[in-house]
Amino acid sequence: MSTDLEEFVDRQGRSEEVERVRRLIDEHNVKYIYFQFVSVTGRVLGKGAPAHCWGKFADTGFQLVYGATANLFTDRSGEYIGYGAEARELVGIPEPETFRILPWDPSTARVFCTLFRGREEEDDPGAFLTSDCRGNLRRIHEDFRRETGLRLRMGTEPEMMWLKLNPDGTPSVEGKTQPYCYHIDQFAELQPVIHRVIEYGEAMGLTMIQGDHEDAPGQLELNFAFDDAGVTADNLTVYRQICRQVGREMNLYPCFMPKPFMGSSANGCHHNISLWQGDENVFLPEGDDPRLPSKTGLHAIGGVLEHLEALTCITAPTVNSYRRFWDAGFWAPLFADWGFQNRTTALRVSAPGRFEYRSVDSAVNPYLSFAALLKAMQDGIQRNLDPGPPEERNIYDAIASGKKVKKIPLNLGDALRALETDTVVREALPGDMYRVFHHYKNDEWERFCAAVTEWDVKEYLDVLP
């Protein structure tokens, strides 16, 4: 019986794609290739090799320690997160259809890779590596399509801040522009950055569509077209890499930290969600109300609301993420409710045929968040979960009038506990993935709880007598 790795390498049409890449390498005189994958936190990792190694890597892949899927970081006790030093090595196999030449360095290219267990392992040799978040999303989406006949299409709103650099080259906590929302003059001040990001984005396969200056210092949102879930997750990863390159060229720092400043908006990454059957959007209204999603759409919303507490752990994945929720004057989506164009709830129907999941920020790993949303929506559809009537009032006015609405978790520790007890959302973190994610994030929470901060010193240094 062939392994997952062997079937992946031998799948129909792949050899032709490998040869197509070989021709591109020769035609464009590519000298070097990054073979990349995505870690549990959304970082891009991998290996580089001279381009003449393409054929060998395409056939046999590269090897790297398992712990690379957790950034090869250690926890508070000095133990490697997820996998110890004795763990075996993964095998990364490139996907030739993702090969792209870097527009800022045409002698270099990159390709995404799928990760597998080693060929010689005693247990499940050559099986898909379950701590490969990108591979997990592909397989979870395929299972969803088989079971429901539907596919997930996603758009994201990748807010981030362009910060100035200190004289020593380190990033300052000072935006390049003033915090004026939709202000064209502030937008124009960043126009050289915008032009360069769009140029590189289009060259890397993103369809750039629109953008604006948001309401925090140096904050831009530049959008690209929505697509199937896996494509959009890759595009968001590429967009982040492009911003980092443009920052190097423009002497600026592209900041994806959710909340570097209090008193102004955070960096969100709203997810715009729709489910499709063939070319038909099954969220589109069915009745007389042009705002009301179909029954399938309502049940999907019901599933997301049912699992919102656990989802928050994945979509607001850092200690800093929860600063966004506490600075609640800036439309922070604190409440497990939904409505039409209602920015005070966790979900809003942003247009006919799609809804916007709002409790997500710029630090999100999209491969994990899309997979978790798939599981939550599938549960809602299978159980016919009713989300209740849409809330059209400002949620704070509704609560003042007596409405009972649950809040989402307001710190990472509470979110981790919610995820621990939610078996549906945990299915989006199969095999080793949940163990690695929990180890990483629980350690992050413990390190924060064990830290003495500037606030502690200011608040308590002179506490007595």
C-alpha positions in Angstrom: 0.0 0.0 0.0 1.4 3.4 -1.0 1.9 6.1 1.5 0.5 9.7 1.5 3.9 10.9 0.5 4.2 8.5 -2.5 0.7 9.3 -3.7 1.4 13.0 -3.4 4.6 12.8 -5.5 3.0 10.4 -8.0 -0.4 12.2 -8.5 -1.6 12.7 -12.0 -0.2 15.7 -13.8 2.5 16.5 -11.2 5.4 15.4 -13.3 4.3 17.8 -16.1 4.1 20.7 -13.5 7.6 19.8 -12.2 8.9 20.0 -15.8 7.1 23.3 -16.4 8.9 24.8 -13.4 12.2 23.5 -14.7 11.6 25.4 -17.9 10.7 28.6 -16.0 14.0 28.2 -14.0 16.0 28.0 -17.2 14.1 30.7 -19.1 14.3 33.2 -16.3 17.8 32.2 -15.1 16.6 31.5 -11.6 19.5 30.8 -9.3 17.9 30.1 -5.9 14.6 28.7 -4.5 13.0 29.0 -1.1 11.1 25.9 -0.2 8.6 27.2 2.4 5.8 26.1 4.8 3.8 27.8 7.5 4.2 27.3 11.3 1.6 27.0 14.0 1.7 30.8 14.5 1.6 31.7 10.8 5.4 32.3 10.4 7.0 31.3 7.1 9.8 28.7 7.5 11.7 26.3 5.3 14.9 25.8 3.4 16.7 27.4 0.5 18.6 25.6 -2.2 20.3 26.4 -5.5 17.9 26.1 -8.4 19.8 23.2 -9.9 18.5 21.1 -7.0 14.9 21.6 -8.2 14.5 18.1 -9.6 15.9 16.3 -6.6 13.7 18.4 -4.1 10.6 17.9 -6.3 11.1 14.2 -6.1 12.4 13.5 -2.6 11.9 16.8 -0.8 13.9 18.3 2.1 14.2 17.2 5.7 13.8 19.5 8.8 13.1 18.8 12.5 9.5 18.5 13.5 9.8 21.4 15.9 10.1 23.8 13.0 6.3 23.6 12.8 6.4 25.4 16.2 9.1 27.9 15.1 11.7 25.8 17.0 11.0 27.8 20.1 11.4 26.7 23.7 8.9 27.1 26.6 9.5 28.6 30.1 11.3 25.5 31.3 13.6 25.4 28.3 11.9 22.5 26.6 11.2 22.6 22.8 7.6 23.3 22.1 5.7 20.5 20.5 8.5 18.1 19.8 11.7 17.3 21.7 15.2 17.1 20.5 14.8 13.4 20.0 11.9 13.8 17.5 12.3 12.6 13.9 12.5 14.8 10.8 9.7 15.9 8.6 9.8 15.7 4.8 8.7 18.8 2.8 7.6 18.1 -0.8 7.2 21.2 -3.0 3.9 22.0 -4.8 5.1 23.1 -8.3 1.8 24.9 -9.1 2.7 27.4 -6.3 6.1 28.3 -7.8 6.6 32.0 -8.2 9.7 34.1 -9.1 10.2 37.0 -6.7 9.6 40.3 -8.4 12.1 42.1 -6.1 14.8 39.5 -6.9 14.2 37.7 -10.2 17.1 35.4 -9.6 15.2 33.9 -6.6 11.9 32.0 -6.5 9.7 30.4 -3.8 7.4 27.4 -3.7 5.0 26.2 -0.9 5.5 22.7 0.4 3.3 20.0 2.0 4.8 18.2 5.0 4.9 14.5 5.7 6.3 12.1 8.4 9.6 10.6 7.6 9.8 7.7 5.1 11.5 5.4 7.6 9.4 6.0 10.7 8.0 3.0 12.6 4.5 4.7 13.0 2.7 6.0 9.9 5.8 6.4 7.7 5.2 8.9 4.9 1.8 10.0 6.3 0.7 13.6 6.2 2.2 15.5 9.1 -0.7 16.7 11.3 1.2 19.7 12.6 1.3 21.1 9.1 -1.5 23.7 9.4 -1.5 24.4 5.6 -1.9 20.7 4.7 -4.6 20.3 7.4 -6.7 23.1 5.9 -6.6 21.4 2.5 -7.7 18.1 3.9 -10.4 19.5 6.1 -11.7 21.5 3.2 -11.8 18.4 1.0 -13.7 16.5 3.7 -16.1 19.4 4.0 -16.7 19.4 0.3 -17.3 15.6 0.2 -19.7 15.7 3.1 -21.7 18.8 2.2 -21.2 19.4 -1.5 -20.1 23.0 -0.6 -16.8 24.8 -0.7 -15.6 27.7 1.4 -14.6 31.0 -0.2 -12.9 33.6 1.9 -11.8 37.2 1.8 -9.7 38.9 4.4 -9.2 42.5 5.4 -5.5 42.6 6.4 -5.0 45.7 8.5 -1.5 46.6 9.5 0.5 49.6 10.5 3.6 51.1 8.8 5.9 52.3 11.6 8.9 54.5 11.6 12.4 53.1 12.4 14.6 54.3 15.1 18.1 55.5 14.2 19.5 52.1 15.0 17.1 50.4 12.6 14.8 48.9 15.2 11.1 49.6 14.9 9.6 52.5 16.8 6.1 52.5 18.2 5.2 55.5 16.0 3.2 55.4 12.8 4.3 56.9 9.6 1.0 58.9 9.2 -1.6 60.5 11.4 -4.6 58.4 12.7 -7.2 59.9 10.3 -9.6 57.3 8.9 -10.2 57.3 5.1 -8.1 60.5 4.8 -6.8 60.7 1.3 -3.8 62.9 2.2 -2.6 60.4 4.7 -3.2 57.7 2.1 -1.1 59.7 -0.4 1.8 60.0 2.1 2.0 56.2 1.9 1.5 56.0 -1.8 5.0 54.9 -2.7 4.5 52.0 -0.2 1.1 51.2 -1.7 2.4 51.2 -5.3 5.2 48.9 -4.4 2.9 46.5 -2.5 0.5 46.4 -5.4 3.2 45.9 -7.9 4.7 43.0 -6.0 1.3 41.5 -5.1 0.1 41.4 -8.7 3.5 39.8 -9.8 3.0 37.1 -7.1 -0.5 36.3 -8.3 -2.7 38.4 -6.0 -5.5 40.3 -7.6 -5.3 43.7 -5.7 -8.6 45.5 -5.6 -8.9 48.4 -3.2 -7.5 50.0 0.0 -7.8 52.8 2.4 -6.1 54.5 5.3 -7.6 53.2 8.5 -8.0 55.1 11.8 -4.7 54.3 13.6 -1.3 55.8 13.0 0.3 54.5 9.8 -2.6 52.0 9.4 -3.4 50.7 5.9 -5.8 48.1 4.6 -5.0 46.9 1.1 -7.4 44.2 -0.1 -7.0 41.4 -2.7 -9.8 39.4 -4.3 -11.5 36.6 -2.4 -11.0 33.0 -3.4 -11.2 29.4 -2.2 -10.1 29.1 1.4 -6.6 27.6 0.7 -5.8 30.1 -2.0 -6.8 33.0 0.2 -4.7 31.7 3.1 -1.7 31.4 0.8 -2.4 34.9 -0.5 -2.5 36.4 3.0 0.8 34.7 3.8 2.3 36.1 0.6 0.9 39.6 1.3 2.7 39.6 4.7 6.0 38.5 3.1 5.6 41.3 0.5 5.0 43.9 3.2 8.1 42.8 5.0 10.1 43.2 1.7 8.6 46.6 1.0 9.5 47.7 4.5 13.1 46.8 3.9 13.1 48.8 0.7 11.2 51.9 2.1 13.0 52.0 5.5 9.7 51.3 7.4 8.5 48.6 9.6 5.3 46.7 8.6 3.6 45.9 11.9 1.1 43.0 12.2 0.9 43.2 16.0 -2.8 43.4 16.8 -2.6 46.3 19.3 0.6 48.3 19.4 -1.2 51.5 20.6 -4.1 52.0 23.1 -6.5 54.7 22.3 -6.7 54.0 18.6 -8.0 51.1 16.6 -6.2 47.7 16.5 -5.1 45.7 13.5 -8.0 43.5 12.6 -8.3 40.9 9.9 -12.0 40.5 9.3 -12.9 37.3 7.5 -15.6 37.6 4.8 -17.2 34.2 4.4 -19.4 32.5 1.8 -20.2 28.9 0.9 -20.6 27.8 -2.7 -22.1 24.9 -4.6 -20.4 25.0 -8.0 -20.9 28.6 -9.2 -23.8 29.2 -6.9 -23.4 31.2 -3.6 -25.7 29.3 -1.2 -25.7 32.2 1.3 -27.7 34.4 -1.0 -31.2 35.4 0.3 -34.1 33.0 -0.6 -37.1 35.1 0.6 -38.4 38.6 0.4 -35.9 40.2 2.7 -32.8 41.0 0.5 -30.6 41.2 3.6 -31.5 37.8 5.2 -29.2 34.9 4.3 -30.5 31.6 3.1 -31.3 28.8 5.6 -27.9 27.3 4.9 -26.4 30.7 5.7 -28.3 31.1 8.9 -27.4 27.7 10.1 -23.7 28.5 9.3 -24.0 31.6 11.4 -25.6 29.6 14.1 -22.6 27.2 14.1 -20.1 30.1 14.4 -22.1 31.6 17.3 -22.4 28.2 19.0 -18.6 27.8 18.9 -17.5 31.5 19.2 -15.7 31.1 22.5 -13.4 28.4 21.2 -13.0 30.0 17.8 -11.7 33.2 19.6 -8.7 31.2 20.8 -7.7 30.6 17.2 -8.7 33.9 15.7 -7.4 36.1 18.5 -4.3 34.0 19.2 -2.0 36.2 21.3 -2.0 37.9 24.7 -1.9 41.2 22.9 -5.0 40.3 20.8 -7.2 40.9 23.9 -6.1 44.5 24.3 -8.3 45.1 21.2 -11.4 43.8 23.0 -10.7 45.8 26.2 -10.3 49.1 24.2 -14.0 48.6 23.4 -14.7 52.2 22.2 -13.3 51.2 18.8 -16.0 48.8 17.6 -14.4 45.8 19.3 -16.6 42.8 18.5 -17.1 41.6 22.1 -20.5 39.9 21.9 -21.8 36.6 20.5 -24.5 38.0 18.3 -25.1 38.9 14.7 -26.8 41.5 12.7 -27.0 43.5 9.5 -24.2 46.0 9.1 -23.8 45.9 12.9 -20.2 46.5 13.8 -20.8 45.9 17.6 -21.5 42.2 17.1 -19.1 39.3 16.4 -20.7 38.7 13.0 -22.5 40.9 10.6 -24.0 40.3 7.2 -21.7 42.7 5.3 -23.4 42.2 1.9 -26.0 39.8 0.3 -24.3 36.4 0.1 -21.5 36.8 2.7 -21.0 37.5 6.3 -18.1 39.0 8.1 -16.5 37.3 11.1 -15.1 40.2 13.2 -13.4 38.7 16.3 -10.1 38.1 14.4 -7.0 40.2 14.2 -3.8 40.6 12.2 -1.8 37.9 14.2 -4.2 35.2 13.0 -2.9 32.0 11.3 -5.4 31.8 8.4 -4.9 28.1 7.9 -6.1 27.4 11.4 -8.9 30.0 11.4 -10.4 28.9 8.1 -10.3 25.3 9.2 -11.9 26.1 12.5 -14.7 28.1 10.8 -15.3 25.2 8.5 -15.8 22.9 11.4 -18.1 25.4 13.2 -20.2 26.0 10.1 -20.5 22.3 9.3 -21.8 21.7 12.8 -24.3 24.5 12.4 -25.5 23.2 9.0 -25.8 19.5 10.2 -27.7 20.5 13.4 -29.8 23.2 11.8 -28.6 25.7 14.5 -30.8 28.8 14.7 -28.8 32.0 15.3 -31.9 33.9 16.4 -33.1 37.2 15.0 -30.5 39.7 13.8 -29.7 42.4 16.2 -30.1 45.8 14.5 -29.5 48.0 17.5 -26.1 49.0 18.9 -25.4 46.0 21.1 -24.7 48.2 24.1 -28.1 49.8 23.7 -29.7 46.3 23.4 -28.0 45.2 26.6 -29.0 48.3 28.4 -32.6 47.5 27.4 -32.3 44.0 29.0 -31.0 41.7 26.3 -28.8 38.9 27.6 -25.8 38.4 25.3 -22.7 36.3 26.1 -19.3 37.9 25.8 -16.4 36.2 24.0 -13.3 35.4 26.2 -11.5 38.5 27.2 -8.0 37.0 27.7 -6.0 34.2 26.2 -6.2 32.0 29.2 -10.0 31.9 29.1 -9.9 31.3 25.4 -7.6 28.4 25.8 -10.0 26.8 28.3 -12.9 27.3 25.9 -11.0 25.6 23.1 -10.0 22.7 25.4 -13.7 21.8 26.0 -15.0 22.3 22.4 -14.6 19.0 20.6 -16.0 20.4 17.3 -13.4 23.2 16.9 -10.6 21.0 18.1 -11.3 18.8 15.1 -9.7 21.6 13.1 -6.5 20.9 15.0 -6.1 17.1 14.3 -3.4 14.8 15.5 -0.4 16.6 16.8 -1.8 20.0 15.8 -3.8 20.6 19.0 -1.0 19.5 21.2 1.5 21.8 19.5 -0.9 24.7 19.4 -1.9 24.3 23.1 1.7 23.9 24.2 2.7 27.0 22.4 -0.2 29.2 23.4 -0.4 28.0 27.0 3.3 28.7 27.4 2.7 32.2 26.0 -0.1 32.8 28.5 2.0 31.5 31.4 5.0 33.6 30.5 2.7 36.7 30.4 1.2 35.8 33.8 4.7 35.3 35.2 6.1 38.7 33.9 6.4 41.9 35.9 5.3 44.7 33.5 5.8 48.4 33.4 2.1 48.7 34.6 2.9 46.5 37.7 5.8 48.7 38.7 3.9 52.0 38.2 0.8 50.6 40.0 2.5 48.9 43.0 6.0 50.0 43.6 4.8 52.5 46.2 1.9 50.4 47.4 2.8 50.6 51.1 2.9 51.9 53.7 
